[in-house]
């Protein structure tokens, strides 16, 4: 059983986002970004209440910006998804979870050492240039299921 329900168009959209956000970090880095996307869909808490589909997650606006910078600024995001990234996205949607993004809802590239918290959320680990953060204990239990 997949981690979340999805359609083939969701695989395509997620694959484009994974590539746009982490192509320079290879397959593993793209899988971590995909993990965050699925976690946000499952979370239904904090900044991610009432997100019901992959497009809701990808195109979510927080404040006056999209949650994922690549939607606004990334040219890779608007290119067709490649077979390799679609395969990775499907892995995330079906079963794949791994530390440091196993329970992460946030990530960013600080161009410096990862801070121990980010907006009050604890640091869960780093992969190459991205720092990952999971929700503080007791604040978002759905992400752990």
For each residue, the residues with C-beta under 8 A, 3 or more apart:
1:
2: 5 6 93 94 95
3: 38 42 92 93 94 95 97
4: 38 41 42 54 93
5: 2
6: 2 10 11 14 54 93
7: 10 11
8: 11 12
9: 12 13
10: 6 7 13 14 53 54 55 93
11: 6 7 8 14 15 81 86 89 90 93
12: 8 9 15 16 81 86 89
13: 9 10 16 17 54 55 58 81
14: 6 10 11 17 18 34 37 54 58 89 92 93
15: 11 12 18 19 81 82 85 86 88 89
16: 12 13 19 20 76 77 78 79 80 81 85
17: 13 14 20 21 33 37 58 68 70 71 77
18: 14 15 21 22 30 31 33 34 37 85 88 89 92
19: 15 16 22 23 30 76 77 79 81 82 85
20: 16 17 23 68 70 74 76 77
21: 17 18 30 33 68 69 70 74
22: 18 19 25 26 29 30 32 33 130
23: 19 20 29 30 76
24: 29 128 129
25: 22 28 29 30 32 127 128 129 130
26: 22 29 30
27: 30 31 84 88
28: 25 31 32 127
29: 22 23 24 25 26 32 33 127 128 130
30: 18 19 21 22 23 25 26 27 33 34 85 88
31: 18 27 28 34 35 88 91 92 96 98 101
32: 22 25 28 29 35 36 98 100 101 104 107 127 130 132
33: 17 18 21 22 29 30 36 37 101 107 130
34: 14 18 30 31 37 38 88 89 91 92 93 96
35: 31 32 38 39 92 96 97 98 101 102 104
36: 32 33 39 40 101 104 105 106 107 132
37: 14 17 18 33 34 40 41 54 57 58 92
38: 3 4 34 35 41 42 92 93
39: 35 36 42 43 101 103 104 105 143
40: 36 37 43 48 51 57 60 67 105
41: 4 37 38 48 51 52 53 54 56 57
42: 3 4 38 39 142 143 145
43: 39 40 46 48 51 105 135 140 142 143
44: 48 49 50 51 142
45: 48 49 135 139 140 141 142 143
46: 43 49 105 135 139 140
47: 62 67 105
48: 40 41 43 44 45 51 57 60 105
49: 44 45 46
50: 44 56
51: 40 41 43 44 48 56 57 60
52: 41 56
53: 10 41 56 57
54: 4 6 10 13 14 37 41 57 58
55: 10 13 58 59
56: 41 50 51 52 53 59 60
57: 37 40 41 48 51 53 54 60 67
58: 13 14 17 37 54 55 68 71
59: 55 56 66 71
60: 40 48 51 56 57 66 67
61: 64 65 66 67
62: 47 65 66 67
63:
64: 61
65: 61 62 69 72
66: 59 60 61 62 69 71 72
67: 40 47 57 60 61 62 71
68: 17 20 21 58 71 77
69: 21 65 66 72 73 74
70: 17 20 21 73 74 76 77
71: 17 58 59 66 67 68 74 77
72: 65 66 69
73: 69 70
74: 20 21 69 70 71 77 78
75: 78 79
76: 16 19 20 23 70 79
77: 16 17 19 20 68 70 71 74
78: 16 74 75
79: 16 19 75 76
80: 16
81: 11 12 13 15 16 19 85 86 89
82: 15 19 85 86
83: 86 87
84: 27 87 88
85: 15 16 18 19 30 81 82 88 89
86: 11 12 15 81 82 83 89 90
87: 83 84 90 91
88: 15 18 27 30 31 34 84 85 91 92
89: 11 12 14 15 18 34 81 85 86 92 93
90: 11 86 87 93 94
91: 31 34 87 88 94 95 96
92: 3 14 18 31 34 35 37 38 88 89 96
93: 2 3 4 6 10 11 14 34 38 89 90
94: 2 3 90 91
95: 2 3 91
96: 31 34 35 91 92
97: 3 35 101 102
98: 31 32 35 101 102
99: 102 124 125
100: 32 104 124 125 126 127 132
101: 31 32 33 35 36 39 97 98 104 107 124 125 127 132
102: 35 97 98 99 124 134
103: 39 124 134 135 143 144
104: 32 35 36 39 100 101 107 124 132 133 134
105: 36 39 40 43 46 47 48 121 133 134 135 140 143
106: 36 118 119 121 132 133
107: 32 33 36 101 104 130 131 132 133
108: 118 130 131
109: 129 130 131
110: 113 114 115 131
111: 129
112:
113: 110
114: 110 123 126 131
115: 110 118 123 131
116: 122 123
117: 120 121 122 123 133
118: 106 108 115 121 123 131 133
119: 106 133
120: 117 136
121: 105 106 117 118 133 134 135 136
122: 116 117 133 134 136
123: 114 115 116 117 118 126 131 132 133
124: 99 100 101 102 103 104 132 133 134
125: 99 100 101 131 132
126: 100 114 123 130 131 132
127: 25 28 29 32 100 101 130 132
128: 24 25 29
129: 24 25 109 111
130: 22 25 29 32 33 107 108 109 126 127
131: 107 108 109 110 114 115 118 123 125 126
132: 32 36 100 101 104 106 107 123 124 125 126 127
133: 104 105 106 107 117 118 119 121 122 123 124
134: 102 103 104 105 121 122 124 143
135: 43 45 46 103 105 121 139 140 143
136: 120 121 122 139
137:
138: 141
139: 45 46 135 136
140: 43 45 46 105 135 143 144
141: 45 138 144 145
142: 42 43 44 45 145
143: 39 42 43 45 103 105 134 135 140
144: 103 140 141
145: 42 141 142
